[in-house]
C-alpha cells in the first residue's frame, strides 16, 4: 500500500489576477502565501504607476527586480564572512601574543 504524504499540501495562490495551484511542504504554506501577497502588492504598485506606458511583461520584470533587490539586500545583511575574517585575524593575533608571553 502506498504511504500517504501528509507533509505535502495542495493550495491555490492568488497572484495578481491569477490563481496558481501549487503543491508545497505543509510547513512552508505561510511563506508561499506571504510571497504571493508580496508579488501582488508590488505588481499592483508598478501597474498602477506604469499601466498604459509599459507592457505587462515589463511591469512583471520590474516587479521581479524589485523583489530580487529586497532579497539581495537582506542576504547581504546575513553575510557573516566579513566578521569571520576579522575574528580569524584577531584570534591569530591573540594566539601569537599568548605564545610570545610564555
N, C-alpha and C positions, 0 to 999 in steps of 0.2 A: 504494500500500500504506500502511496506517495505521501511524504511528510508535508504538512501544511506549513507555509512560510508566513507566520504571524507577524514577523518583523517588517513585512512589506505592506504598503498601503497604496490603494488606487485613489487618487484625488483629482479634482479639476481645479485648475488655477485660472483666475480671471486676470489676463494680462492685456491692458489697454482695452481693445474692443473684441477680444477673442478669448474663448475658453480653451484651455490646453489640458489634456488628460495626461497625467504622469503617474508612474509607479515609483514610489520612494521608500526609503527606510522610515519607519514609523517615527523614530526619534528625531528625524530631520524635518517633520512637517511644518513646524513653526518657522524654520529658516526658509523653506520654499514659499510659504505664504507671505512672509516679510519681503522676500526677494521680488515676488510678483507685484506686491504693493509698491515697492520702491521703483520698479520699472515703469509701472503705470503712472505713478506720480511724476517721475522725471519726463516721461514721454508726453504726458499732458502739458507739462510746463513748456517744453520745446514746441509742441504742436500749437499751443495757444499763442506762442510768440511768432512762430515762423510759418504757420499754415497759410498756403497760398503763395508763399515766397520760396519755400523749399519743398522737395518731393518727400513723400512719406518715407522712402528709403533713406534719404539724407537725415531726416528727423530721427529715424531709428538709429542710425550710425552715431549721431550726436548724443543720443541717449546712452548708447554703449560706451562712448568715450567718457562721458560724464561719470558713469558708474565705475568704469575701469580706473579712472583717475582717483575716485574715492578709495577704491581697493588698493591702488598703488601707494597712496599716502598712508593709509592705515598699515599696510605691510611694512613701509619704511620705519614707522614708529616702533614696530616689533622687531626690528633688526638689532640683534644684540652683538653682532660681530665687532662693532666699534668698542663696546665695553669689554668683550672677551679679550681683544688685543691689548687694551690698557691694563686689564687685570693680569694678563700673562706677563707683560713687561714689568709691572710693579712686583709681581710675585718673584720674577727673576732677580730684580734688584734687591728685594728683601732677602732672598736666599743667598745672594752674593754677599750682602752686608753681614748676615749671620755667619756665613762661612769664614769671613775675614776676622770676625770678632773672636773666633775660637783660638 
